[in-house]
Amino acid sequence: MSLEPETALLEVEHLRVRHRGRRRESMVAVDDVSFTVHPGETVGLVGESGSGKTSIARAVLGLIKPEAGNIRFAGNDITSRTLQMRRRLARELQVVFQDPYSSLNPARTIGSSLVEPLLGWSRGSRDSARKQAQTTLRRVGLTADAMERYPSAFSGGQRQRIAIARALVMEPKLIVCDEPVSALDLSVQAQILNLLVDLQVRERLSYLFISHDLSVVRHMAHHVLVLQRGRIVEEGSGDKLWNASRQPYTRLLIDSVPQPDPSKRRDGQALARSTGPVGSGLNGRTPFQA
């Protein structure tokens, strides 16, 4: 599905990230990567471990400083960020991490994890912040009584819903999803992915979606970048890459997608777990099924 042309929300130009080791060795993790994310769009980054996906996300979030290149958000250069810029961006740019078990503080109630960030960013009362947090929990499919409970009381899928709520409560423009379902069971993965699509449709959110699983990215993303050793080796729609890729590395990623039923394999290649091609259903995507 194509989106209407408009001003890009996130622009990454010629990004280069270098990691330095303890003995002063260095390794280029990201090399000359450029892409844009528009309002309401999902851009997927897919590749094996070490391909540069997370390094790109960390640079966008301001957690590491690029060696070269530019990053603009809503038209503003955020490559080198002042303290004031970091505070503003922390509200507009949020992240959902891979592991729902370690992303929440076990010593804090869910209400505290959602309310405290709101109090730090607004002059509203604690009561109004609690009401906003309760509303956000309902938006991700949880009840308001979750506010008084601790993370240990919830399953992995429920914790990831809480992590999404924690990002959503700040009313961001862009959410970086760093392998958000890879630690979950397949049936729970489908629920979380469909929740993210539904939230995007209703809230017009933008996602930078990171995964090693091309079938997941195919379902989620409007545009996909395939990364190998820090460079983009192929890009396009998920369907185009899945059905017509000529890059051996992309085909290798497709072949690595697990398919438990051998009868559903075709020419030795695993098929996507989605019910149909991108282009129908919610925001041009069919409901994801495990």
C-alpha positions as a Python dict, from the first residue, in 0.01 Angstrom:
ca = {
    (1, 'M'): (0, 0, 0),
    (2, 'S'): (139, 341, -94),
    (3, 'L'): (98, 643, 129),
    (4, 'E'): (25, 995, 13),
    (5, 'P'): (344, 1198, -39),
    (6, 'E'): (409, 1444, 242),
    (7, 'T'): (689, 1585, 452),
    (8, 'A'): (901, 1310, 605),
    (9, 'L'): (885, 1268, 982),
    (10, 'L'): (1227, 1100, 1008),
    (11, 'E'): (1508, 1149, 758),
    (12, 'V'): (1832, 953, 784),
    (13, 'E'): (2101, 1050, 533),
    (14, 'H'): (2432, 869, 472),
    (15, 'L'): (2444, 739, 828),
    (16, 'R'): (2772, 584, 941),
    (17, 'V'): (2819, 431, 1285),
    (18, 'R'): (3147, 294, 1416),
    (19, 'H'): (3184, 85, 1731),
    (20, 'R'): (3514, 99, 1916),
    (21, 'G'): (3643, -193, 2122),
    (22, 'R'): (3842, -195, 2445),
    (23, 'R'): (4174, -220, 2263),
    (24, 'R'): (4096, 71, 2034),
    (25, 'E'): (3993, -153, 1748),
    (26, 'S'): (3695, -25, 1561),
    (27, 'M'): (3425, -178, 1345),
    (28, 'V'): (3189, -4, 1106),
    (29, 'A'): (2841, -117, 1213),
    (30, 'V'): (2642, 105, 974),
    (31, 'D'): (2780, 233, 645),
    (32, 'D'): (2611, 497, 426),
    (33, 'V'): (2250, 415, 514),
    (34, 'S'): (1973, 654, 403),
    (35, 'F'): (1594, 629, 438),
    (36, 'T'): (1285, 826, 536),
    (37, 'V'): (979, 754, 749),
    (38, 'H'): (658, 948, 679),
    (39, 'P'): (366, 1011, 917),
    (40, 'G'): (155, 696, 947),
    (41, 'E'): (421, 482, 776),
    (42, 'T'): (614, 177, 892),
    (43, 'V'): (967, 127, 763),
    (44, 'G'): (1111, -214, 836),
    (45, 'L'): (1478, -295, 895),
    (46, 'V'): (1551, -664, 844),
    (47, 'G'): (1872, -863, 859),
    (48, 'E'): (2063, -1118, 1060),
    (49, 'S'): (2234, -1042, 1390),
    (50, 'G'): (2514, -794, 1335),
    (51, 'S'): (2364, -645, 1019),
    (52, 'G'): (2336, -298, 1174),
    (53, 'K'): (1963, -282, 1252),
    (54, 'T'): (1992, -200, 1622),
    (55, 'S'): (2284, 38, 1566),
    (56, 'I'): (2062, 241, 1333),
    (57, 'A'): (1785, 245, 1593),
    (58, 'R'): (2024, 352, 1869),
    (59, 'A'): (2153, 636, 1652),
    (60, 'V'): (1798, 753, 1580),
    (61, 'L'): (1717, 739, 1953),
    (62, 'G'): (2033, 936, 2038),
    (63, 'L'): (2188, 651, 2237),
    (64, 'I'): (2501, 649, 2020),
    (65, 'K'): (2664, 925, 1818),
    (66, 'P'): (2707, 868, 1445),
    (67, 'E'): (3051, 901, 1293),
    (68, 'A'): (2899, 1062, 984),
    (69, 'G'): (2564, 1145, 829),
    (70, 'N'): (2258, 1340, 934),
    (71, 'I'): (1936, 1258, 1120),
    (72, 'R'): (1637, 1493, 1099),
    (73, 'F'): (1312, 1459, 1291),
    (74, 'A'): (1010, 1671, 1195),
    (75, 'G'): (1244, 1887, 988),
    (76, 'N'): (1494, 1951, 1270),
    (77, 'D'): (1852, 1826, 1269),
    (78, 'I'): (1890, 1596, 1571),
    (79, 'T'): (2224, 1440, 1482),
    (80, 'S'): (2394, 1622, 1771),
    (81, 'R'): (2143, 1683, 2048),
    (82, 'T'): (2134, 1943, 2321),
    (83, 'L'): (1986, 1855, 2659),
    (84, 'Q'): (1672, 2055, 2575),
    (85, 'M'): (1637, 1870, 2244),
    (86, 'R'): (1678, 1534, 2420),
    (87, 'R'): (1396, 1619, 2661),
    (88, 'R'): (1161, 1721, 2382),
    (89, 'L'): (1245, 1420, 2166),
    (90, 'A'): (1196, 1181, 2456),
    (91, 'R'): (825, 1254, 2429),
    (92, 'E'): (790, 1251, 2051),
    (93, 'L'): (1021, 955, 1993),
    (94, 'Q'): (958, 639, 2196),
    (95, 'V'): (1081, 279, 2188),
    (96, 'V'): (944, -70, 2255),
    (97, 'F'): (1221, -316, 2337),
    (98, 'Q'): (1255, -686, 2258),
    (99, 'D'): (1230, -844, 2603),
    (100, 'P'): (905, -768, 2791),
    (101, 'Y'): (1047, -928, 3105),
    (102, 'S'): (1344, -694, 3146),
    (103, 'S'): (1194, -375, 3002),
    (104, 'L'): (974, -311, 3308),
    (105, 'N'): (1101, -234, 3658),
    (106, 'P'): (987, -527, 3878),
    (107, 'A'): (982, -305, 4189),
    (108, 'R'): (734, -53, 4047),
    (109, 'T'): (364, -94, 3987),
    (110, 'I'): (237, -59, 3632),
    (111, 'G'): (65, 264, 3732),
    (112, 'S'): (392, 410, 3854),
    (113, 'S'): (573, 312, 3533),
    (114, 'L'): (310, 495, 3326),
    (115, 'V'): (232, 792, 3549),
    (116, 'E'): (582, 908, 3645),
    (117, 'P'): (694, 989, 3287),
    (118, 'L'): (377, 1193, 3238),
    (119, 'L'): (439, 1392, 3556),
    (120, 'G'): (792, 1461, 3441),
    (121, 'W'): (671, 1613, 3114),
    (122, 'S'): (356, 1805, 3205),
    (123, 'R'): (224, 2032, 3475),
    (124, 'G'): (-95, 1835, 3515),
    (125, 'S'): (-206, 1672, 3838),
    (126, 'R'): (-134, 1315, 3942),
    (127, 'D'): (-505, 1238, 3911),
    (128, 'S'): (-515, 1350, 3548),
    (129, 'A'): (-198, 1153, 3475),
    (130, 'R'): (-354, 840, 3630),
    (131, 'K'): (-666, 881, 3419),
    (132, 'Q'): (-455, 916, 3105),
    (133, 'A'): (-258, 604, 3200),
    (134, 'Q'): (-578, 406, 3261),
    (135, 'T'): (-716, 514, 2924),
    (136, 'T'): (-394, 410, 2753),
    (137, 'L'): (-402, 66, 2917),
    (138, 'R'): (-752, 14, 2780),
    (139, 'R'): (-628, 112, 2433),
    (140, 'V'): (-381, -176, 2441),
    (141, 'G'): (-640, -427, 2563),
    (142, 'L'): (-579, -423, 2939),
    (143, 'T'): (-808, -320, 3223),
    (144, 'A'): (-753, -22, 3450),
    (145, 'D'): (-692, -243, 3756),
    (146, 'A'): (-354, -335, 3605),
    (147, 'M'): (-235, -1, 3745),
    (148, 'E'): (-204, -145, 4098),
    (149, 'R'): (-20, -464, 4001),
    (150, 'Y'): (348, -544, 3947),
    (151, 'P'): (507, -683, 3627),
    (152, 'S'): (542, -1030, 3781),
    (153, 'A'): (161, -1064, 3776),
    (154, 'F'): (149, -1056, 3395),
    (155, 'S'): (236, -1290, 3109),
    (156, 'G'): (494, -1202, 2845),
    (157, 'G'): (230, -1084, 2600),
    (158, 'Q'): (61, -871, 2864),
    (159, 'R'): (394, -717, 2962),
    (160, 'Q'): (460, -625, 2602),
    (161, 'R'): (118, -459, 2590),
    (162, 'I'): (221, -263, 2899),
    (163, 'A'): (550, -166, 2732),
    (164, 'I'): (352, -43, 2430),
    (165, 'A'): (122, 151, 2665),
    (166, 'R'): (424, 311, 2833),
    (167, 'A'): (541, 436, 2493),
    (168, 'L'): (191, 532, 2382),
    (169, 'V'): (103, 729, 2695),
    (170, 'M'): (354, 998, 2593),
    (171, 'E'): (161, 1052, 2267),
    (172, 'P'): (468, 1009, 2043),
    (173, 'K'): (491, 1062, 1670),
    (174, 'L'): (733, 776, 1607),
    (175, 'I'): (790, 448, 1793),
    (176, 'V'): (1102, 241, 1737),
    (177, 'C'): (1004, -126, 1767),
    (178, 'D'): (1322, -325, 1830),
    (179, 'E'): (1237, -695, 1777),
    (180, 'P'): (913, -642, 1974),
    (181, 'V'): (776, -995, 1929),
    (182, 'S'): (1082, -1219, 1895),
    (183, 'A'): (1071, -1321, 2266),
    (184, 'L'): (701, -1419, 2249),
    (185, 'D'): (515, -1736, 2152),
    (186, 'L'): (381, -1739, 1795),
    (187, 'S'): (15, -1698, 1894),
    (188, 'V'): (104, -1403, 2118),
    (189, 'Q'): (320, -1254, 1844),
    (190, 'A'): (15, -1234, 1619),
    (191, 'Q'): (-185, -1052, 1888),
    (192, 'I'): (88, -793, 1947),
    (193, 'L'): (150, -733, 1576),
    (194, 'N'): (-220, -683, 1509),
    (195, 'L'): (-239, -447, 1806),
    (196, 'L'): (45, -237, 1662),
    (197, 'V'): (-126, -219, 1323),
    (198, 'D'): (-459, -123, 1482),
    (199, 'L'): (-293, 149, 1692),
    (200, 'Q'): (-121, 284, 1383),
    (201, 'V'): (-449, 308, 1195),
    (202, 'R'): (-628, 482, 1483),
    (203, 'E'): (-343, 707, 1602),
    (204, 'R'): (-158, 759, 1271),
    (205, 'L'): (164, 649, 1436),
    (206, 'S'): (490, 594, 1252),
    (207, 'Y'): (706, 291, 1325),
    (208, 'L'): (1068, 206, 1263),
    (209, 'F'): (1027, -170, 1289),
    (210, 'I'): (1329, -395, 1343),
    (211, 'S'): (1327, -772, 1301),
    (212, 'H'): (1533, -1063, 1173),
    (213, 'D'): (1211, -1225, 1045),
    (214, 'L'): (1119, -1109, 696),
    (215, 'S'): (770, -1262, 718),
    (216, 'V'): (694, -1036, 1015),
    (217, 'V'): (841, -728, 848),
    (218, 'R'): (655, -811, 526),
    (219, 'H'): (329, -796, 719),
    (220, 'M'): (409, -483, 918),
    (221, 'A'): (604, -250, 690),
    (222, 'H'): (507, -31, 398),
    (223, 'H'): (874, -19, 294),
    (224, 'V'): (1150, -265, 384),
    (225, 'L'): (1528, -221, 397),
    (226, 'V'): (1737, -539, 388),
    (227, 'L'): (2066, -490, 574),
    (228, 'Q'): (2384, -692, 548),
    (229, 'R'): (2705, -595, 726),
    (230, 'G'): (2582, -244, 787),
    (231, 'R'): (2474, -164, 432),
    (232, 'I'): (2141, -169, 248),
    (233, 'V'): (2158, -451, -8),
    (234, 'E'): (1796, -432, -121),
    (235, 'E'): (1479, -235, -50),
    (236, 'G'): (1118, -222, -157),
    (237, 'S'): (774, -336, -50),
    (238, 'G'): (754, -655, 154),
    (239, 'D'): (566, -838, -121),
    (240, 'K'): (816, -732, -388),
    (241, 'L'): (1110, -856, -183),
    (242, 'W'): (931, -1178, -87),
    (243, 'N'): (814, -1271, -436),
    (244, 'A'): (1068, -1118, -672),
    (245, 'S'): (1397, -1065, -487),
    (246, 'R'): (1710, -1153, -682),
    (247, 'Q'): (1945, -1091, -393),
    (248, 'P'): (2085, -1420, -254),
    (249, 'Y'): (2100, -1270, 96),
    (250, 'T'): (1731, -1172, 89),
    (251, 'R'): (1638, -1518, -36),
    (252, 'L'): (1840, -1664, 250),
    (253, 'L'): (1635, -1460, 498),
    (254, 'I'): (1315, -1586, 336),
    (255, 'D'): (1434, -1947, 353),
    (256, 'S'): (1513, -1907, 723),
    (257, 'V'): (1151, -1825, 814),
    (258, 'P'): (1021, -2125, 1014),
    (259, 'Q'): (728, -2318, 869),
    (260, 'P'): (624, -2609, 1090),
    (261, 'D'): (405, -2771, 823),
    (262, 'P'): (624, -2918, 544),
    (263, 'S'): (322, -2943, 312),
    (264, 'K'): (308, -2563, 303),
    (265, 'R'): (665, -2524, 179),
    (266, 'R'): (722, -2444, -185),
    (267, 'D'): (1046, -2520, -367),
    (268, 'G'): (1221, -2551, -34),
    (269, 'Q'): (1118, -2202, 75),
    (270, 'A'): (906, -2127, 379),
    (271, 'L'): (588, -1931, 320),
    (272, 'A'): (484, -1624, 516),
    (273, 'R'): (264, -1675, 820),
    (274, 'S'): (26, -1397, 716),
    (275, 'T'): (-310, -1492, 569),
    (276, 'G'): (-254, -1304, 248),
    (277, 'P'): (-44, -1044, 68),
    (278, 'V'): (8, -693, 194),
    (279, 'G'): (-251, -478, 24),
    (280, 'S'): (-579, -557, 195),
    (281, 'G'): (-718, -532, 545),
    (282, 'L'): (-607, -292, 817),
    (283, 'N'): (-401, -12, 660),
    (284, 'G'): (-337, -237, 361),
    (285, 'R'): (-237, -535, 576),
    (286, 'T'): (-420, -854, 658),
    (287, 'P'): (-454, -967, 1021),
    (288, 'F'): (-138, -1154, 1115),
    (289, 'Q'): (-184, -1518, 1210),
    (290, 'A'): (66, -1754, 1370),
}
